[in-house]
Amino acid sequence: MALAVLLGSPPRPAGAATSRVAVPLGALAGLHDAGPADGRTTLHLAVELQPKADLDALAARMSDPTDPAHRQVLTNVAFVDRFGRLPDARAAGALLRAAGGTDVQVAGDGLVAGALMRISEAERLFGVRWEKWTDGTRSVLAPSGPLTIALGGVRDVRGAVVATSPRLADTRPSFTYFRGDWYEPVRFRSMTDAVDNGGSGQRIVLVEDASDRFDVNDLAKFLAAEGAPPGATSSRVTERSFVFKNASSECGRDDRGQEAGLDVSAAITMAPLAEVIADYDDVCGGGNDATVALARALDLDPTVLVLPVVVGPADGPLAARYGQTPIPYLEALVRGIPIVVPAGDDGAYGFKEDGIERPRVAWPCVMPYVICAGGTQLGDRDGVADEGPWNDLDHAGGGGISVEPRPAWQNAPGDFLFSTAYVKNRIVPDVSADASGHLRVYWHGYGLGGVGGTSESASLIGAELAAINSLIAPSRRLLTAGDLYVLARTTPQAFRDVSRENDRGWKDNNLRPLRKPIPKNYRGFLPTPPPLVKGCAEQQPDGCAVTTGFDAVTGIGSIKEHAAVDALR
């Protein structure tokens, strides 16, 4: 079989350089080999080239606010000159195209080339077979050995492993089950301490799935309605699309523009003067970790990048399941572009898979190169704006503790309230914002609330960063998660410490699934209620608790823009 595959591979020029790439197989834990994979399955491949210089080391240094290199950010041109390999990236694109790849993309950084390709074509290109692995509930498609590609200096081939069970985005239902008001943008801004005239000169890129585009008519109604964000105009909102997909709920939303509509509305609410670009791709397709979409978004030279999608679980070491850190995350950090991602909407799960009932944190949220957004519930308490941890009985912000080392900068005020063993681990989220749908948005012509999730939180936080950074000197801007922790230590009043209970009384992010309704006149045995899943149960017996200072439910808290600007000016 192996000989047949090799004989069917595209011919390689004599003496041509090749690379062998080991694929991370952590997703196969607990599964058994069920035979060959379906060759018709589409892979979202991203070929990453080894940068000309040590990008990983530089990103690690620049992520640490105490390092002299921290704010020595590179322009797009300087980055390409120092790290890029554009001729080789074009050669990688040509290889993918010659092997049958479609939608071939070569990123402007000269380090990433991507394409859609059927498994049968990938087997011929890489000289290896794909197998199906399953436990009867979950299934994963993965190559049976290292990939061989006729190109030297290949760092990684992403997208070769596909979890065939539907991947969840950060929100599954159409609406949350919150109890409270829907606030017009002006009122929402006042409750979140938003600054005036925020976002000028900033460019926020939202990487969205093409199955869920927003409706420009809804945006027009949002901006024309009473209480619209002051200064916001539709002319600053644009869309780019790189793939056609029918409207669907593949990302977990109701479909037809709910996700992108919410994210765009959230962004222009908090940064009314910023340019906002919705970048559509197939980021919710199985096996796609958004590497190509993020690399292409970086070509736009954004000042803030938001990926409002949870990609997958992080049960163990990240390298075992996701390999090396994708280049776009390293590139964004080195270029001074904060990437904001959601913590997830499945409480302690962060990312939930069928058949797994245990706390889990989410990737890419747990990486040290992103700002991980948790969820809160905004509301009025006796006429005073207040926030509590988001928990609506069915969904809650997904925070917790990973097995990754705690970054040096994660040294927040207050106690971590964990043993010395666990305080050494990366804890998420970093900061939080409303996830309970209290911002009134428009969807299919109707003004509504209750549509939320930590994707909303990520968009709100990304826009808050844009608003703050637009009003302060470049040398003082908030560019990384580490900058937020430094600000929290030096100016704790720049954050609202989400330590009070909300109107439900929850003080945690434990997942309390609703019992399904019993049919009328049902006389059989009552079904067993869904289990309560407690986050951080190994560290805190009752689950992650909201406490004064930093905690694993809301992180540092929510950003207070006025105080942050005053401190950074």
C-alpha positions as CSV (number, residue, x, y, z in Angstrom):
1,M,0.0,0.0,0.0
2,A,2.8,2.4,1.0
3,L,4.6,1.6,-2.3
4,A,1.4,2.3,-4.3
5,V,1.0,5.7,-2.6
6,L,4.6,6.6,-3.3
7,L,4.4,5.6,-6.9
8,G,1.3,7.7,-7.3
9,S,2.9,10.8,-5.8
10,P,3.8,13.8,-8.0
11,P,7.3,13.5,-9.4
12,R,10.0,15.4,-7.6
13,P,12.9,17.0,-9.5
14,A,16.2,15.3,-9.0
15,G,18.1,16.7,-6.0
16,A,15.0,18.7,-4.9
17,A,14.9,19.5,-1.2
18,T,12.3,17.8,0.9
19,S,10.9,18.1,4.4
20,R,9.4,15.6,6.7
21,V,6.8,16.9,9.1
22,A,5.5,15.0,12.1
23,V,1.8,15.7,12.7
24,P,0.7,16.1,16.3
25,L,-1.6,13.1,17.2
26,G,-2.8,14.1,20.7
27,A,-6.4,14.0,19.4
28,L,-6.1,10.2,19.0
29,A,-5.9,9.5,22.7
30,G,-8.5,6.9,23.7
31,L,-9.5,6.2,20.1
32,H,-8.9,3.0,18.0
33,D,-8.0,2.7,14.3
34,A,-11.1,2.0,12.3
35,G,-9.5,1.7,8.8
36,P,-8.8,4.1,5.9
37,A,-10.3,7.5,5.9
38,D,-12.8,8.6,3.3
39,G,-10.6,10.1,0.5
40,R,-13.4,12.5,-0.4
41,T,-13.0,14.4,2.8
42,T,-11.7,17.9,2.4
43,L,-8.7,19.1,4.4
44,H,-7.9,22.8,5.2
45,L,-4.2,22.7,4.7
46,A,-1.7,25.4,5.8
47,V,2.0,25.0,4.9
48,E,4.1,27.0,7.2
49,L,7.7,27.7,6.4
50,Q,10.6,28.1,8.9
51,P,11.2,31.8,9.2
52,K,14.7,33.1,8.2
53,A,15.3,34.2,11.8
54,D,14.2,32.8,15.2
55,L,10.6,34.1,15.3
56,D,9.6,32.0,18.3
57,A,12.4,33.3,20.5
58,L,11.6,36.9,19.6
59,A,7.9,36.5,20.2
60,A,8.6,35.0,23.6
61,R,10.8,37.9,24.5
62,M,8.3,40.5,23.2
63,S,5.4,39.0,25.1
64,D,7.2,39.7,28.4
65,P,6.7,43.4,29.5
66,T,9.9,43.3,31.4
67,D,12.0,42.4,28.4
68,P,13.8,45.3,26.6
69,A,12.5,43.9,23.3
70,H,8.8,44.1,24.5
71,R,7.8,47.2,22.5
72,Q,10.3,47.0,19.7
73,V,7.5,46.2,17.2
74,L,8.1,45.6,13.5
75,T,6.2,47.1,10.6
76,N,4.7,44.7,8.1
77,V,7.6,45.5,5.6
78,A,10.2,45.0,8.3
79,F,8.7,41.7,9.4
80,V,8.7,40.3,5.9
81,D,12.3,41.5,5.3
82,R,13.5,39.9,8.5
83,F,11.5,36.6,8.5
84,G,9.7,36.1,5.2
85,R,10.5,33.6,2.5
86,L,8.1,34.7,-0.2
87,P,9.6,32.8,-3.2
88,D,9.4,29.6,-1.1
89,A,5.9,30.4,0.0
90,R,4.9,30.8,-3.7
91,A,6.6,27.5,-4.4
92,A,4.5,25.9,-1.6
93,G,1.3,27.4,-3.2
94,A,2.3,26.0,-6.6
95,L,2.9,22.5,-5.0
96,L,-0.6,22.6,-3.4
97,R,-2.2,23.7,-6.7
98,A,-0.4,21.1,-8.8
99,A,-1.6,18.4,-6.4
100,G,-5.2,19.4,-6.9
101,G,-5.6,22.0,-4.2
102,T,-8.2,24.7,-4.6
103,D,-8.6,28.2,-3.1
104,V,-4.8,28.3,-2.9
105,Q,-3.7,31.3,-0.9
106,V,-0.2,32.7,-0.3
107,A,0.0,35.1,2.6
108,G,1.9,38.4,2.2
109,D,4.3,37.5,5.1
110,G,5.9,34.9,2.8
111,L,5.6,32.2,5.5
112,V,2.1,30.6,5.0
113,A,0.5,29.0,2.0
114,G,-2.9,27.3,2.2
115,A,-5.4,25.3,0.1
116,L,-8.4,23.1,0.3
117,M,-7.5,19.5,-0.7
118,R,-9.2,16.1,-0.7
119,I,-7.6,13.4,1.5
120,S,-7.0,11.3,-1.7
121,E,-5.0,14.1,-3.2
122,A,-3.1,14.8,0.1
123,E,-2.1,11.1,0.3
124,R,-0.4,11.4,-3.1
125,L,1.2,14.7,-2.3
126,F,2.6,13.7,1.1
127,G,3.2,10.0,0.5
128,V,1.2,8.7,3.5
129,R,-2.2,7.2,4.2
130,W,-5.0,8.8,6.3
131,E,-6.8,6.6,8.8
132,K,-10.0,7.0,10.7
133,W,-9.8,6.8,14.5
134,T,-12.9,6.5,16.7
135,D,-14.3,5.5,20.1
136,G,-17.9,5.2,18.8
137,T,-18.8,8.8,19.7
138,R,-15.9,10.9,18.6
139,S,-13.9,10.3,15.4
140,V,-10.7,11.8,14.0
141,L,-9.0,11.5,10.6
142,A,-5.2,11.6,10.8
143,P,-2.2,10.6,8.7
144,S,-0.5,7.3,9.6
145,G,3.0,8.8,9.7
146,P,5.1,11.9,9.0
147,L,4.3,14.0,5.9
148,T,6.9,14.3,3.1
149,I,6.7,17.4,1.0
150,A,9.0,18.4,-1.9
151,L,10.1,21.7,-0.4
152,G,12.9,22.5,2.0
153,G,12.5,24.4,5.3
154,V,8.9,23.5,6.0
155,R,8.1,24.2,9.6
156,D,4.6,22.7,9.9
157,V,1.6,21.5,7.9
158,R,-1.5,22.4,9.7
159,G,-5.0,21.0,9.1
160,A,-3.8,17.4,8.5
161,V,-5.8,16.1,11.5
162,V,-9.6,16.5,11.3
163,A,-12.1,15.9,14.1
164,T,-15.1,14.8,12.2
165,S,-17.6,15.5,15.0
166,P,-18.9,19.1,14.5
167,R,-16.7,21.6,16.1
168,L,-18.4,24.0,18.4
169,A,-18.0,27.7,18.3
170,D,-18.2,29.7,21.5
171,T,-22.0,29.8,21.5
172,R,-24.5,27.1,20.7
173,P,-28.0,28.5,21.2
174,S,-29.7,31.4,19.4
175,F,-30.3,33.1,22.7
176,T,-29.0,33.0,26.2
177,Y,-31.4,32.5,29.1
178,F,-30.4,35.7,30.9
179,R,-32.8,37.8,33.0
180,G,-32.3,41.5,32.5
181,D,-32.6,44.5,30.2
182,W,-31.4,45.1,26.6
183,Y,-29.4,48.3,26.6
184,E,-29.1,50.7,23.8
185,P,-25.5,51.3,22.7
186,V,-25.2,54.7,24.4
187,R,-26.4,53.2,27.7
188,F,-24.3,50.1,27.3
189,R,-21.2,52.4,26.8
190,S,-22.0,54.4,29.9
191,M,-22.2,51.2,31.9
192,T,-18.8,50.0,30.6
193,D,-17.0,53.3,31.1
194,A,-16.4,53.8,27.4
195,V,-14.3,56.8,26.3
196,D,-15.6,59.4,23.8
197,N,-14.3,59.5,20.3
198,G,-12.5,56.1,20.6
199,G,-11.0,54.2,17.8
200,S,-9.7,56.9,15.4
201,G,-6.9,55.6,13.3
202,Q,-7.5,52.0,14.4
203,R,-8.4,49.0,12.2
204,I,-10.2,46.1,13.8
205,V,-10.4,42.9,11.8
206,L,-12.9,40.3,12.8
207,V,-12.2,36.8,11.3
208,E,-15.7,35.3,10.8
209,D,-17.1,32.2,9.1
210,A,-18.6,32.7,5.7
211,S,-21.7,30.7,6.7
212,D,-22.8,33.6,8.9
213,R,-22.5,37.0,7.2
214,F,-24.1,40.1,8.7
215,D,-26.8,41.9,6.9
216,V,-25.9,45.5,5.9
217,N,-29.6,46.5,6.4
218,D,-29.3,45.4,10.1
219,L,-26.2,47.5,10.4
220,A,-28.0,50.5,8.9
221,K,-30.9,50.0,11.4
222,F,-28.4,49.6,14.3
223,L,-26.8,52.9,13.4
224,A,-30.0,54.8,12.7
225,A,-31.8,53.7,15.9
226,E,-32.1,55.8,19.1
227,G,-29.1,55.4,21.3
228,A,-26.7,54.4,18.5
229,P,-22.9,54.6,19.1
230,P,-21.9,58.3,18.7
231,G,-19.8,58.9,15.6
232,A,-20.2,55.4,14.1
233,T,-20.9,55.2,10.4
234,S,-21.5,52.3,8.0
235,S,-18.8,53.7,5.7
236,R,-16.2,52.4,8.2
237,V,-17.5,48.9,8.1
238,T,-16.4,46.7,5.2
239,E,-16.4,43.0,4.3
240,R,-14.0,40.6,2.5
241,S,-15.0,37.1,1.5
242,F,-12.7,34.3,0.4
243,V,-15.1,31.4,0.2
244,F,-18.7,30.8,-0.6
245,K,-20.8,28.9,2.0
246,N,-24.6,28.6,2.3
247,A,-26.0,30.1,5.5
248,S,-25.9,27.5,8.2
249,S,-25.5,26.9,11.9
250,E,-22.1,25.3,11.5
251,C,-20.4,27.7,13.9
252,G,-23.1,27.1,16.5
253,R,-25.1,30.2,15.9
254,D,-28.7,30.4,14.6
255,D,-27.1,31.4,11.2
256,R,-27.9,34.2,8.7
257,G,-25.7,36.8,10.1
258,Q,-26.2,36.5,13.9
259,E,-22.5,35.9,14.8
260,A,-21.0,38.5,12.5
261,G,-23.8,40.9,13.1
262,L,-23.2,40.8,16.9
263,D,-19.5,41.0,16.6
264,V,-19.6,44.1,14.2
265,S,-22.2,45.8,16.4
266,A,-20.1,45.1,19.5
267,A,-17.0,46.5,17.9
268,I,-18.5,49.8,16.6
269,T,-20.3,50.3,19.9
270,M,-17.0,50.4,21.9
271,A,-14.8,51.9,19.1
272,P,-17.2,54.1,17.1
273,L,-14.5,55.8,15.1
274,A,-12.5,52.7,14.2
275,E,-12.4,51.0,10.8
276,V,-14.0,47.5,11.2
277,I,-13.5,44.7,8.6
278,A,-15.3,41.4,8.7
279,D,-13.0,38.9,7.1
280,Y,-15.0,35.8,6.0
281,D,-13.5,32.4,5.6
282,D,-14.3,28.7,6.3
283,V,-13.0,29.0,9.9
284,C,-15.6,26.6,11.3
285,G,-14.8,23.8,8.8
286,G,-13.6,20.6,10.4
287,G,-9.8,20.6,10.9
288,N,-9.4,24.3,10.1
289,D,-7.5,26.1,12.9
290,A,-7.8,29.5,11.0
291,T,-4.0,29.7,10.3
292,V,-4.5,30.9,6.7
293,A,-7.4,33.2,7.6
294,L,-5.3,34.9,10.3
295,A,-2.3,35.2,8.1
296,R,-4.4,36.8,5.4
297,A,-6.0,39.1,7.9
298,L,-2.5,40.3,8.9
299,D,-2.0,41.5,5.4
300,L,-4.5,44.2,6.1
301,D,-2.2,45.7,8.7
302,P,-4.8,45.7,11.5
303,T,-4.3,47.3,14.9
304,V,-6.5,44.7,16.6
305,L,-7.4,41.2,15.4
306,V,-10.3,39.2,16.8
307,L,-10.9,35.5,16.2
308,P,-14.4,35.1,17.8
309,V,-14.3,31.3,17.6
310,V,-13.1,28.6,20.0
311,V,-11.1,26.1,17.9
312,G,-10.8,23.1,20.2
313,P,-10.0,21.7,23.7
314,A,-6.7,21.8,25.4
315,D,-6.6,18.7,27.6
316,G,-2.9,18.3,27.8
317,P,0.3,20.0,26.4
318,L,-0.6,22.1,23.5
319,A,2.2,20.7,21.3
320,A,0.7,17.2,21.6
321,R,-2.6,18.3,20.0
322,Y,-1.8,21.5,18.1
323,G,1.9,21.3,17.3
324,Q,4.0,24.4,17.3
325,T,2.4,27.9,17.8
326,P,0.9,28.9,14.5
327,I,3.0,31.6,12.8
328,P,0.2,34.2,12.6
329,Y,0.1,34.4,16.4
330,L,3.8,35.0,16.6
331,E,3.7,37.5,13.8
332,A,0.9,39.5,15.3
333,L,2.7,39.8,18.6
334,V,6.0,40.9,17.0
335,R,4.1,43.4,14.9
336,G,2.3,44.8,17.9
337,I,-1.2,43.6,17.0
338,P,-3.2,42.2,19.9
339,I,-5.2,39.1,19.1
340,V,-8.3,38.6,21.2
341,V,-10.0,35.2,21.4
342,P,-13.0,33.8,23.4
343,A,-12.6,31.6,26.5
344,G,-15.7,29.6,25.3
345,D,-19.3,29.3,26.4
346,D,-19.5,25.9,27.9
347,G,-18.5,26.9,31.4
348,A,-15.7,24.8,32.7
349,Y,-15.5,23.0,29.4
350,G,-14.5,25.9,27.4
351,F,-14.9,23.5,24.5
352,K,-17.3,20.6,24.9
353,E,-17.2,17.3,22.9
354,D,-19.9,14.7,23.0
355,G,-19.0,11.9,25.4
356,I,-16.6,13.9,27.5
357,E,-17.9,15.2,30.9
358,R,-15.0,16.9,32.5
359,P,-13.6,20.5,32.8
360,R,-11.5,21.6,29.9
361,V,-10.0,24.8,28.8
362,A,-10.0,26.0,25.1
363,W,-7.4,26.5,22.4
364,P,-6.2,29.1,21.3
365,C,-7.4,30.8,24.5
366,V,-4.7,29.2,26.6
367,M,-1.8,30.3,24.5
368,P,0.5,33.0,26.0
369,Y,0.4,35.1,22.8
370,V,-3.3,35.9,22.9
371,I,-5.7,37.9,25.1
372,C,-8.3,35.4,26.3
373,A,-11.8,37.0,26.8
374,G,-14.1,35.7,29.5
375,G,-17.8,36.4,30.0
376,T,-19.7,38.6,32.5
377,Q,-23.3,39.6,32.9
378,L,-23.9,43.3,32.9
379,G,-26.8,44.7,34.8
380,D,-28.3,47.2,37.2
381,R,-28.2,46.7,40.9
382,D,-30.4,49.3,42.7
383,G,-29.8,51.7,39.8
384,V,-26.0,51.2,39.8
385,A,-24.2,49.5,36.9
386,D,-22.9,46.1,38.1
387,E,-21.3,43.0,36.6
388,G,-21.3,39.4,37.8
389,P,-20.0,36.2,36.3
390,W,-22.0,35.1,33.3
391,N,-24.0,32.0,34.0
392,D,-27.5,31.4,32.7
393,L,-28.1,27.8,33.8
394,D,-27.1,26.5,30.4
395,H,-24.0,28.4,29.4
396,A,-21.2,30.3,31.2
397,G,-17.8,31.7,30.5
398,G,-15.2,29.0,30.0
399,G,-12.3,29.7,32.3
400,G,-9.9,27.4,34.1
401,I,-6.3,26.2,34.4
402,S,-4.3,24.6,31.6
403,V,-1.2,22.4,31.9
404,E,0.9,25.0,30.2
405,P,3.5,27.0,32.2
406,R,2.2,30.2,33.6
407,P,3.7,33.2,31.7
408,A,6.0,35.4,33.8
409,W,3.6,38.3,33.2
410,Q,0.6,36.5,34.7
411,N,1.1,38.0,38.1
412,A,-2.2,39.7,38.8
413,P,-3.1,41.5,42.0
414,G,-4.7,39.4,44.7
415,D,-4.2,35.7,45.5
416,F,-4.6,33.0,42.9
417,L,-6.3,30.9,45.6
418,F,-4.7,27.8,44.3
419,S,-2.0,25.6,45.6
420,T,1.6,26.4,44.7
421,A,1.5,23.5,42.2
422,Y,-1.4,25.0,40.2
423,V,-0.4,28.6,40.4
424,K,2.5,27.7,38.1
425,N,0.0,27.0,35.3
426,R,-1.5,29.3,32.7
427,I,-4.9,30.5,33.9
428,V,-7.7,31.9,31.7
429,P,-9.4,34.1,31.0
430,D,-7.3,37.3,31.1
431,V,-10.0,39.9,31.1
432,S,-13.8,39.8,30.6
433,A,-16.7,41.7,29.2
434,D,-20.5,41.2,28.8
435,A,-21.4,37.8,27.3
436,S,-25.1,37.8,28.3
437,G,-26.5,39.7,25.4
438,H,-27.3,43.0,27.1
439,L,-26.3,45.0,24.0
440,R,-29.3,45.7,21.8
441,V,-28.5,44.6,18.3
442,Y,-30.5,44.2,15.1
443,W,-31.1,40.9,13.4
444,H,-33.4,40.6,10.3
445,G,-34.8,44.0,11.0
446,Y,-35.7,43.4,14.6
447,G,-34.1,45.1,17.6
448,L,-33.3,42.4,20.1
449,G,-31.0,41.4,23.0
450,G,-30.2,38.1,24.7
451,V,-27.8,37.1,21.9
452,G,-24.4,36.7,23.5
453,G,-21.4,34.6,24.3
454,T,-17.7,35.1,24.8
455,S,-17.4,35.9,21.1
456,E,-19.3,39.1,22.0
457,S,-16.9,39.5,24.9
458,A,-13.9,39.1,22.5
459,S,-15.2,41.7,20.1
460,L,-16.0,44.1,22.9
461,I,-12.6,43.8,24.4
462,G,-10.9,44.1,21.1
463,A,-12.8,47.3,20.4
464,E,-12.0,48.6,23.9
465,L,-8.3,48.1,23.2
466,A,-8.7,50.0,20.0
467,A,-10.5,52.9,21.7
468,I,-7.9,53.2,24.5
469,N,-4.9,52.8,22.1
470,S,-6.3,55.5,19.8
471,L,-6.0,58.1,22.6
472,I,-2.5,57.4,24.0
473,A,1.0,57.5,22.7
474,P,2.2,54.4,20.8
475,S,4.9,53.7,23.4
476,R,2.1,53.3,26.0
477,R,-0.4,51.2,24.1
478,L,-1.9,47.9,25.3
479,L,-0.6,45.4,22.8
480,T,-0.3,42.1,24.7
481,A,-2.0,40.2,27.6
482,G,1.1,41.1,29.6
483,D,0.4,44.8,29.2
484,L,-3.0,44.3,30.8
485,Y,-1.5,42.6,33.8
486,V,1.0,45.4,34.3
487,L,-1.8,47.9,34.2
488,A,-3.8,45.9,36.7
489,R,-0.9,46.0,39.1
490,T,-0.1,49.6,38.7
491,T,-3.6,51.0,38.2
492,P,-6.2,48.5,39.6
493,Q,-8.9,51.1,39.2
494,A,-8.6,50.6,35.4
495,F,-10.6,47.4,35.9
496,R,-13.9,46.5,37.4
497,D,-13.2,43.6,39.8
498,V,-16.1,41.3,39.0
499,S,-16.4,39.9,42.5
500,R,-20.1,40.6,43.3
501,E,-22.8,38.1,42.5
502,N,-25.1,38.7,39.7
503,D,-28.9,38.5,39.8
504,R,-28.8,34.7,39.7
505,G,-26.5,34.5,42.6
506,W,-23.8,32.6,40.7
507,K,-20.2,33.1,41.9
508,D,-18.6,30.7,39.5
509,N,-18.6,29.4,35.9
510,N,-19.8,25.9,36.7
511,L,-21.9,24.4,33.9
512,R,-25.5,23.7,35.0
513,P,-27.3,22.1,32.0
514,L,-31.0,22.6,31.9
515,R,-33.1,19.4,32.3
516,K,-35.0,18.7,29.0
517,P,-38.8,19.3,29.4
518,I,-40.9,16.2,30.1
519,P,-43.5,15.5,27.4
520,K,-47.1,16.1,28.4
521,N,-48.8,13.1,30.1
522,Y,-45.4,11.3,30.4
523,R,-45.7,8.4,32.9
524,G,-42.3,6.7,32.5
525,F,-39.1,7.0,34.5
526,L,-37.8,10.4,34.9
527,P,-34.5,10.8,32.9
528,T,-31.3,11.4,34.9
529,P,-30.6,15.1,34.9
530,P,-27.5,16.3,33.1
531,P,-24.5,16.4,35.4
532,L,-23.2,19.5,37.0
533,V,-19.7,20.1,35.7
534,K,-17.4,22.0,38.0
535,G,-14.5,24.0,36.7
536,C,-11.2,23.7,38.4
537,A,-12.6,20.8,40.5
538,E,-9.1,19.4,41.0
539,Q,-8.0,22.8,42.4
540,Q,-11.2,24.0,44.1
541,P,-13.8,21.4,45.2
542,D,-16.8,23.6,44.4
543,G,-15.4,24.8,41.1
544,C,-13.8,28.0,39.9
545,A,-14.9,30.8,42.2
546,V,-15.1,34.5,41.6
547,T,-12.9,36.3,44.1
548,T,-11.4,39.7,44.8
549,G,-8.5,40.2,42.5
550,F,-7.6,37.7,39.8
551,D,-9.7,34.6,39.4
552,A,-10.2,31.8,36.8
553,V,-13.8,32.9,36.0
554,T,-13.4,36.5,35.0
555,G,-9.6,37.0,35.1
556,I,-8.5,40.5,36.1
557,G,-12.1,41.8,35.5
558,S,-13.6,44.1,32.9
559,I,-11.7,47.1,31.4
560,K,-12.7,50.7,32.6
561,E,-11.6,52.7,29.6
562,H,-11.5,56.2,31.2
563,A,-9.3,55.1,34.0
564,A,-7.0,53.1,31.7
565,V,-6.6,56.1,29.4
566,D,-5.9,58.5,32.3
567,A,-3.2,56.0,33.6
568,L,-1.5,55.5,30.3
569,R,-1.4,59.1,29.1
